[in-house]
Amino acid sequence: MSSRHHTDDFMRGQIIGKIEEERKITDVAREFNIVYSVISRLWKSFKTTGMCSRRHGGGRVRSTTPAEDRYIVLSAKRNRRTTAQQVANQFLAASGKQISRKTVARRLRGGGLCARRPVVCVPFTRQHRTARLQWCREHHNWTEQDWACVLFSDESRFSLPSDCRRQLIWRESGTAYRPENIQEKDGYPTCSIMVGAGIMINGRTRLHVVANGTMTGQRYIDEVLLPHVRLFRGAVGGKFVFMDDNATCHRTFAIQDCLDSEGIQRLVWPARSTDLNPIENVWDALG
């Protein structure tokens, strides 16, 4: 198969010589493994100008010199958080030459520096910070016995391989990963599951599939509170405290009525405080 690439002056002379020997352009293209259109344009250009050397285009002049390129890369290395536009502004102030942000980005890529998107953090308002600080102060004097009565809970969605169609329900145990504590059911309809988890510092762990689809308040009652949280309440006793986040499906009136009827005390939780929940480490381990 022919390929298309640039030819040097020596090869161009050879091609012109072959055609002057009354060789067909198709045969010459096949011999040099070059597409027909390149040979044809070369022959037409030779008949018009009498020259077979490639005319180099002028192109646009580079806006920066090699020394200025090194200055741009050095400026970015001195402060890795600087944006391309800020580097362009610094270059303008230092040299008086205006360059675009895209030019700076190209020079940085040439110097081995690639752009990185900053990590998107949870935005905190003044009210959020105040609520978090107040919550920490209120629970600062809690003892280990107090925290041992708290069940931390959360949900997270996990993607499954396309051939995986099983639902795994992990039952309560101090060693929840033992095979006898796993119940398998075939026919799970999708390739992702939402897993709910509850942990306590005394070693009690409970993992269960809570939803295939959207979690609603009623499903939260039927699939989480009644079959799982109520059992922890009975095992721990009257000092039991249940922690869940401020998701919309967790804060319905029906859920609060269910907790009140079962005598389950809920831990007040500040908004946007995922980092305070130790169960996040469970998701890292499961992932």
C-alpha positions as CSV (number, residue, x, y, z in Angstrom):
1,M,0.0,0.0,0.0
2,S,1.3,3.4,-0.9
3,S,2.0,6.0,1.8
4,R,2.2,9.7,1.8
5,H,5.3,11.4,3.1
6,H,7.6,14.3,2.4
7,T,10.3,13.6,-0.2
8,D,13.8,15.1,-0.3
9,D,15.3,16.8,-3.3
10,F,17.3,13.7,-4.3
11,M,14.2,11.6,-4.4
12,R,12.3,14.3,-6.3
13,G,15.1,14.3,-8.9
14,Q,14.8,10.5,-9.2
15,I,11.1,10.7,-9.7
16,I,11.4,13.4,-12.4
17,G,14.0,11.3,-14.1
18,K,11.8,8.2,-14.2
19,I,8.9,10.2,-15.7
20,E,11.2,11.8,-18.3
21,E,12.1,8.2,-19.3
22,E,8.4,8.0,-20.3
23,R,7.5,5.9,-17.3
24,K,3.9,6.0,-16.2
25,I,3.1,8.0,-13.1
26,T,1.3,5.0,-11.7
27,D,4.4,2.8,-12.1
28,V,6.6,5.5,-10.5
29,A,4.3,5.9,-7.6
30,R,4.2,2.2,-7.0
31,E,8.0,2.0,-7.2
32,F,8.6,4.7,-4.7
33,N,5.6,3.8,-2.5
34,I,4.1,7.2,-2.8
35,V,0.6,8.1,-3.6
36,Y,-0.3,9.0,-7.2
37,S,-1.4,12.6,-6.4
38,V,2.0,13.5,-4.9
39,I,3.8,12.3,-8.0
40,S,1.3,14.1,-10.3
41,R,1.7,17.4,-8.5
42,L,5.4,17.1,-8.6
43,W,5.4,16.5,-12.3
44,K,3.1,19.4,-13.0
45,S,5.2,21.7,-10.9
46,F,8.3,20.7,-12.7
47,K,6.7,21.3,-16.1
48,T,5.6,24.8,-14.9
49,T,8.8,26.0,-13.1
50,G,11.5,23.7,-14.3
51,M,12.5,22.9,-10.7
52,C,12.0,19.8,-8.7
53,S,13.1,21.0,-5.3
54,R,10.5,21.6,-2.7
55,R,9.7,25.2,-2.1
56,H,9.7,25.8,1.6
57,G,6.7,27.9,2.9
58,G,7.3,31.0,4.8
59,G,4.9,30.2,7.6
60,R,4.1,32.4,10.6
61,V,7.1,33.7,12.5
62,R,7.3,32.4,16.1
63,S,6.2,35.0,18.6
64,T,8.8,34.0,21.1
65,T,12.5,33.2,20.9
66,P,14.2,30.1,22.4
67,A,15.4,32.2,25.3
68,E,11.8,33.5,25.9
69,D,10.5,30.0,25.7
70,R,12.9,29.0,28.6
71,Y,11.7,32.0,30.6
72,I,8.1,30.9,30.2
73,V,8.8,27.4,31.3
74,L,10.9,28.6,34.3
75,S,8.1,31.0,35.3
76,A,5.6,28.1,35.4
77,K,8.1,25.9,37.4
78,R,8.6,28.5,40.0
79,N,4.8,28.4,40.8
80,R,3.1,25.3,39.7
81,R,-0.3,26.7,40.5
82,T,0.1,29.6,38.0
83,T,-2.3,29.5,35.0
84,A,-1.3,30.0,31.4
85,Q,-3.0,33.4,31.4
86,Q,-1.0,34.5,34.5
87,V,2.2,33.4,32.9
88,A,1.3,35.4,29.8
89,N,0.7,38.5,32.0
90,Q,4.0,38.0,33.7
91,F,5.8,37.7,30.4
92,L,4.1,40.9,29.2
93,A,5.3,42.8,32.3
94,A,8.8,41.4,31.9
95,S,9.4,41.8,28.2
96,G,6.6,44.2,27.0
97,K,5.6,41.6,24.4
98,Q,2.0,40.4,24.2
99,I,1.5,36.7,23.7
100,S,-1.7,34.6,24.0
101,R,-2.7,32.0,26.5
102,K,-2.5,29.3,23.9
103,T,1.0,30.3,23.0
104,V,2.0,29.9,26.6
105,A,0.3,26.5,26.8
106,R,2.2,25.3,23.7
107,R,5.5,26.5,25.1
108,L,4.8,24.8,28.4
109,R,3.9,21.5,26.6
110,G,7.2,21.8,24.7
111,G,8.9,22.1,28.1
112,G,7.3,19.0,29.4
113,L,4.7,20.8,31.6
114,C,1.0,19.7,31.1
115,A,-2.0,21.4,32.5
116,R,-3.8,19.7,35.5
117,R,-7.3,20.4,36.6
118,P,-7.6,21.3,40.3
119,V,-9.5,18.9,42.5
120,V,-13.1,20.0,42.9
121,C,-13.7,20.5,46.6
122,V,-17.0,20.8,48.4
123,P,-17.7,24.5,48.6
124,F,-18.1,25.8,52.2
125,T,-20.1,28.9,53.1
126,R,-19.7,30.7,56.4
127,Q,-22.8,28.9,57.6
128,H,-21.3,25.5,56.8
129,R,-18.1,26.3,58.6
130,T,-20.0,27.6,61.6
131,A,-22.2,24.5,61.8
132,R,-19.2,22.1,61.5
133,L,-17.3,24.0,64.2
134,Q,-20.2,24.0,66.5
135,W,-20.8,20.2,65.9
136,C,-17.1,19.4,66.7
137,R,-17.3,21.5,69.9
138,E,-20.5,19.7,71.0
139,H,-18.9,16.3,70.6
140,H,-15.4,17.2,71.7
141,N,-15.9,15.6,75.2
142,W,-17.5,12.4,74.0
143,T,-15.8,9.3,75.3
144,E,-15.0,6.1,73.5
145,Q,-18.0,4.5,75.1
146,D,-20.3,7.3,73.7
147,W,-18.9,6.8,70.2
148,A,-19.3,3.0,70.6
149,C,-23.1,3.4,70.5
150,V,-23.0,5.3,67.2
151,L,-23.8,3.5,63.9
152,F,-22.2,5.4,61.0
153,S,-24.0,4.7,57.7
154,D,-23.7,5.7,54.1
155,E,-24.4,4.5,50.6
156,S,-22.2,4.3,47.5
157,R,-22.7,3.0,44.0
158,F,-20.4,0.4,42.5
159,S,-20.1,-0.7,38.9
160,L,-20.1,-4.4,38.2
161,P,-18.7,-6.2,35.2
162,S,-21.1,-6.8,32.3
163,D,-21.3,-10.5,33.1
164,C,-22.0,-10.0,36.7
165,R,-25.6,-10.5,37.6
166,R,-25.5,-11.3,41.3
167,Q,-26.7,-9.6,44.4
168,L,-24.4,-9.9,47.4
169,I,-26.0,-9.3,50.8
170,W,-23.5,-9.2,53.7
171,R,-24.9,-10.1,57.0
172,E,-24.0,-8.7,60.4
173,S,-20.9,-10.3,62.0
174,G,-17.7,-9.3,63.6
175,T,-16.0,-11.0,60.5
176,A,-18.4,-9.9,57.8
177,Y,-16.2,-11.3,55.0
178,R,-16.5,-14.9,55.9
179,P,-18.2,-17.0,53.2
180,E,-21.0,-18.3,55.5
181,N,-22.1,-14.7,55.9
182,I,-22.8,-14.1,52.2
183,Q,-26.1,-14.8,50.6
184,E,-26.1,-14.8,46.8
185,K,-29.2,-14.3,44.6
186,D,-29.0,-14.6,40.8
187,G,-30.8,-12.4,38.3
188,Y,-29.7,-9.0,39.4
189,P,-30.9,-6.8,36.5
190,T,-28.2,-4.2,36.1
191,C,-24.4,-3.8,36.1
192,S,-24.2,-1.5,39.0
193,I,-25.4,-1.7,42.6
194,M,-25.8,0.8,45.4
195,V,-24.3,-0.6,48.6
196,G,-25.2,0.6,52.0
197,A,-22.8,0.2,54.9
198,G,-23.0,0.6,58.7
199,I,-20.0,0.5,61.0
200,M,-19.4,0.8,64.7
201,I,-16.1,1.2,66.5
202,N,-16.7,-2.0,68.4
203,G,-16.2,-4.0,65.2
204,R,-19.8,-4.4,64.1
205,T,-20.1,-4.2,60.4
206,R,-23.0,-4.5,58.0
207,L,-22.9,-4.2,54.2
208,H,-26.0,-4.7,52.1
209,V,-27.4,-3.9,48.7
210,V,-29.9,-1.1,49.3
211,A,-31.2,-0.1,45.9
212,N,-31.2,-0.8,42.2
213,G,-32.3,2.5,40.9
214,T,-33.3,5.7,42.7
215,M,-33.4,5.6,46.5
216,T,-36.6,7.1,47.9
217,G,-37.7,7.7,51.4
218,Q,-40.0,4.7,51.5
219,R,-37.3,2.4,50.1
220,Y,-34.9,3.8,52.7
221,I,-37.4,2.7,55.4
222,D,-38.1,-0.7,53.9
223,E,-34.6,-1.7,52.8
224,V,-32.4,0.0,55.4
225,L,-34.1,1.2,58.6
226,L,-36.4,-1.7,59.4
227,P,-34.3,-4.7,58.3
228,H,-30.9,-3.4,59.5
229,V,-30.9,-0.3,61.7
230,R,-33.6,-1.6,63.9
231,L,-31.5,-4.7,64.6
232,F,-28.6,-2.6,65.8
233,R,-31.0,-0.6,68.0
234,G,-32.1,-3.8,69.7
235,A,-28.5,-5.1,70.1
236,V,-27.0,-1.9,71.5
237,G,-29.9,-0.7,73.7
238,G,-31.3,2.7,74.6
239,K,-28.0,4.5,74.1
240,F,-27.9,3.6,70.4
241,V,-27.4,6.6,68.1
242,F,-27.9,6.4,64.3
243,M,-25.9,8.6,61.9
244,D,-26.9,9.2,58.3
245,D,-26.1,12.2,56.0
246,N,-28.5,14.9,55.0
247,A,-29.5,13.4,51.6
248,T,-33.1,14.3,50.6
249,C,-34.3,10.8,50.8
250,H,-33.0,10.5,54.4
251,R,-34.9,13.6,55.7
252,T,-38.5,12.9,54.9
253,F,-41.3,13.1,57.6
254,A,-42.1,9.4,57.1
255,I,-38.5,8.5,58.0
256,Q,-38.5,10.7,61.1
257,D,-41.8,9.1,62.2
258,C,-40.3,5.7,61.6
259,L,-37.3,6.5,63.8
260,D,-39.4,7.9,66.5
261,S,-41.7,4.9,66.6
262,E,-38.7,2.6,66.9
263,G,-37.0,4.7,69.6
264,I,-34.0,5.4,67.4
265,Q,-32.1,8.6,68.2
266,R,-30.5,10.3,65.2
267,L,-27.2,12.1,65.4
268,V,-27.4,15.6,64.2
269,W,-25.1,15.9,61.2
270,P,-23.6,19.1,59.7
271,A,-24.2,19.7,56.0
272,R,-21.4,18.8,53.5
273,S,-19.4,17.0,56.1
274,T,-18.5,13.7,54.3
275,D,-15.0,14.0,55.6
276,L,-16.2,13.6,59.2
277,N,-17.7,10.2,58.5
278,P,-15.2,7.3,59.1
279,I,-17.2,5.1,56.8
280,E,-15.6,6.7,53.8
281,N,-12.6,4.5,54.4
282,V,-14.8,1.5,53.9
283,W,-15.5,2.6,50.3
284,D,-11.8,2.9,49.6
285,A,-11.3,-0.7,50.8
286,L,-14.2,-2.0,48.8
287,G,-13.3,-0.1,45.7
